[in-house]
Amino acid sequence: MTGQLDFGIGLNNAGAARIMAARAFSEGIYFRASGTAAAFPISGNPLQQGSDEDAAWDRGWTVADDASPGTIAQSAAPGVAIPTNAIAA
């Protein structure tokens, strides 16, 4: 939905911390969509392990990985401007 943050799980959009999680979710999607899972593995997550942002990044990566090979459905990440390229396996 337009105007809402998306961070891969259903929570209220309250609090500034949600902005960081939404950004991390989007970054995870775009990282995985950049190439193959071997070239852009989930272990490439640069965020502090165990943080909310770390978990959101992993969820974003998983959204993109689940779409491979193919494209991400907007319904998989409704608050993100999803990449339109085909995601390599």
Secondary structure, 3 states (H helix, E strand, C coil): CCCCCCCCCCCCCCCCHHHHHHHHHHHHHHHHHCCCCCCCCHHHCCCCCCCHHHHHHHHHHHHHHHCCCECCCHHHCCCCCCCCCCECC
